[in-house]
């Protein structure tokens, strides 16, 4: 079986509500779906979950890279040669992480279908439920309290709050969240590079009475020395996120002991192959890797979930909530969540397929 065609579908899917973080506010998921079609008609699907205000990469450059550079390299290839294909793509275009991720997901989807296995089993894992951390935008304290109470009733036992917008509001929001969920629920804080090292420590001192589980990426990604300084002086565990793009980045962070945990966003790292390398480096260094999220659509969410179902060293709750923040997902059957857990499909490949009518509805 050989790859016969490669197709891109840019989509613009509205969120239920505006999502506010330190890096800015977004109201749509402007992503790209990629389809690999084999000579027997079988298709594999991937997703490039770009957020231009947050990271390099956009719909336009994903489509350009895939259609101009990747497509000629993919035609005629055996889709099960995943690692070798991705190595070739790396050499062809440097740092095209989102375009590469879409192809990585689609190749794994095809390989699973060819072998009759869910991707998690293809990776050596099992079909299982993944605990999910509910992610809260930087809203008002009233809205945060109301949303948190609702989600706690639904079974979520870990919450993540976006901070780094306004210092006073950050503290008020955290207080409202803690009051809403009680003393036993884990609360993560995400600064999204909002502060310098001294500001980070000042804010952590203000947060500490509300017992956060950790504080994520308080300083800019480039400031590894600053991140280490914060970790050395913080009473709360520190997470590396935006500074983790490759296994080599991860090695640098753990060598200088700049973080206690590592957030792995599979979409941003370039897919399953690279993310697995990151997880292994972090785990070997005792740095507690866990699954982050770019608030992906259903395909990207399920692809990431399959990887983490094959990584027993990642015991912390995942942050794979993207489909729950959409007005409408674009897959035929919605991703299943139950009692604060994501339920993986047990069908071959990723186990989800886009609805082509919805691809047209949200084309953009």
C-alpha angles and dihedrals in degrees: 000000000000136000108257103175143012121206134185127207116188111202136186109203119182121233121228090243137000111280114219127195136152091274094055144279128294132185102180140045104233099190140145127234117206125203124198111199120198127211090257092055097257114140134205123198133212138171135220106204101196124179107183095190089055107036143000113283136071140189090264097055093042091055092044094050094046097044100038103034112014102040096063089049094049101048110101095013125128104249092215092065088084103151094045093047092050091048089055091049090051091055092048098052123017120225097354088145100159096045089048091049092056090053093043091054093046092050092051090047090053094044091052092050092047092051095038093240136121109249092247090059090045085058093048097262135107139246104263146138118276120208111237131212112218111232119217125201119224095270131145120299091248093052092045093050093049094047093046093051090051094049093046088056088052090058106264112146100177126055133188122205125198111229135169099083105096121355097221093044091048091058092044091050093049092049090050091049094049091048091050098050101032132228101302101057118097115240123196122195124209119198097179092211093306102143145039117245097269093046088050092056092046090054093045089055088055092047099045098084088064091056104234116196092224144335116236126217098331093172132048116286092245093056101082091153089053092050090051090049091053093048092049092053102033125099089202123071114259126222128209112217121140091036091059111085103130141018087258091056088051092051091052092050094049094044092059092038093236098151143028096211138024124222111210116201102189094197094052094043093057103261144297100321096054094039092055090054090051091050092051094051092047093046093048089054093047093247100137105236118208139175117269127182144224087203090261127192119252097282095051092043095051092044091055091045092055090056095050091047084064096049110077089177089070102077099153120101114274122235095220099137101124099117091052091060095054128096086221133354119222100228126100096240118030122242107266121238123178132172093348094312135108113232113214118219115243098212123109119283119003090332096228132091130192121246104239091208089058091047086060094043093054099033110142 
